[in-house]
């Protein structure tokens, strides 16, 4: 978003980062084997495309280095304030601007606030009776504790999603014994090799090769993987591939049955991994499907009464993804609390704007997560739309613009109908709020999202209020108003 603002000629903005460096999930997740399940040619910004001809899937350190280089190369570091978590954001209606307060008590005033806080950064930790009695270390994958050497130990891994699949091969090689506690089986598809083969490297060396490969990945995801989510033409072949891969990789009928999902493929995030199944068959790895009843001093006890020894516990239990913007307190017009408006689950117009909250925008907001493609590409579409809104605000000389209730209602009706046709409503996953509402994934193709953004311009879906010169601007804003705070 900072790059988009600078390239649009807007230089008066601040980026507030709660941690002490850039990188988001790629800064936080440093567990062994951490990597991305999307090829980096697709998982990179269009203005700084990935160009390596040898590695298809770089690891966590390389992705973090890429993000740090982009921030530096694009001149964002002077705009960046790290270690600056936001605690409150309040719309000052009589002044047509936002007051932002950090956890340290710093107060700033800005015309526009853009929340780009993501969805996968607040770890979800299950609560078990007896947790305080456990004698060993216990930590989440996103808060990996490198002070503890797990070599030769009995390790319990709770969870079977992408993080668990990535971490298991390394743990199986170094730990004495690994027990994987599964609540729900996941659909798994084989992941392409980490490195490109000779033919692919030759193609990428051709003029335009990288661009063509990136486009091929984008359209393949949109035309093959996306329809799986609404039981389209590719759902059956993709499920057949997943079942074939399961049969080919796991020969033990009992283990194979235990990891076979009982819901439609796509109901939860599909795991892309080529080592997880094979590692489950290692002699020092055990899959436990009985629910955990409690923790004890020596390990975990399941509901069938079995005692499972553990020297350390690793929570691979995901994140509080449906809790958008928590714990920031956001107040809009007439003191409306965003948390109160979202009690039944977060919702936003195209995942970007919310009625009653003028000049406030979201990146990676509700129902804008692409479960079958490139999320950097989705965010870039959102950034361009936000810029369109800011340009329109300037053209009409408005202090505030706000998405209309009518536009929000029409979009929400379409969204609910679209979600009803997907495979998500029956399945319990991080896609769903505790109320039952599906709040995170986008229920259509990326092409559809682009078309809707193009169709719903700000002039038809937003209303403008107050001319800037008619407002009583605060002294702090007159001296130096950041136009935007991200």
Secondary structure as GFF3:
##gff-version 3
##sequence-region A 1 486
A	DSSP	alpha_helix	2	7	.	.	.	ID=ss1
A	DSSP	beta_strand	13	16	.	.	.	ID=ss2
A	DSSP	alpha_helix	25	28	.	.	.	ID=ss3
A	DSSP	three_ten_helix	46	48	.	.	.	ID=ss4
A	DSSP	alpha_helix	60	73	.	.	.	ID=ss5
A	DSSP	three_ten_helix	77	79	.	.	.	ID=ss6
A	DSSP	beta_strand	80	81	.	.	.	ID=ss7
A	DSSP	beta_strand	86	92	.	.	.	ID=ss8
A	DSSP	beta_strand	97	102	.	.	.	ID=ss9
A	DSSP	beta_strand	107	115	.	.	.	ID=ss10
A	DSSP	three_ten_helix	131	133	.	.	.	ID=ss11
A	DSSP	beta_strand	137	140	.	.	.	ID=ss12
A	DSSP	three_ten_helix	141	143	.	.	.	ID=ss13
A	DSSP	beta_strand	154	158	.	.	.	ID=ss14
A	DSSP	alpha_helix	162	174	.	.	.	ID=ss15
A	DSSP	beta_strand	177	181	.	.	.	ID=ss16
A	DSSP	beta_strand	188	189	.	.	.	ID=ss17
A	DSSP	alpha_helix	198	204	.	.	.	ID=ss18
A	DSSP	alpha_helix	209	220	.	.	.	ID=ss19
A	DSSP	pi_helix	221	225	.	.	.	ID=ss20
A	DSSP	three_ten_helix	226	230	.	.	.	ID=ss21
A	DSSP	alpha_helix	235	249	.	.	.	ID=ss22
A	DSSP	alpha_helix	253	258	.	.	.	ID=ss23
A	DSSP	beta_strand	271	272	.	.	.	ID=ss24
A	DSSP	alpha_helix	276	280	.	.	.	ID=ss25
A	DSSP	beta_strand	285	288	.	.	.	ID=ss26
A	DSSP	beta_strand	292	295	.	.	.	ID=ss27
A	DSSP	beta_strand	299	302	.	.	.	ID=ss28
A	DSSP	beta_strand	307	309	.	.	.	ID=ss29
A	DSSP	beta_strand	312	315	.	.	.	ID=ss30
A	DSSP	beta_strand	329	331	.	.	.	ID=ss31
A	DSSP	three_ten_helix	333	335	.	.	.	ID=ss32
A	DSSP	alpha_helix	338	341	.	.	.	ID=ss33
A	DSSP	beta_strand	360	362	.	.	.	ID=ss34
A	DSSP	alpha_helix	375	395	.	.	.	ID=ss35
A	DSSP	beta_strand	398	403	.	.	.	ID=ss36
A	DSSP	alpha_helix	405	420	.	.	.	ID=ss37
A	DSSP	alpha_helix	446	455	.	.	.	ID=ss38
A	DSSP	alpha_helix	458	461	.	.	.	ID=ss39
A	DSSP	beta_strand	462	467	.	.	.	ID=ss40
A	DSSP	three_ten_helix	468	470	.	.	.	ID=ss41
A	DSSP	alpha_helix	475	480	.	.	.	ID=ss42
A	DSSP	beta_strand	482	485	.	.	.	ID=ss43
###
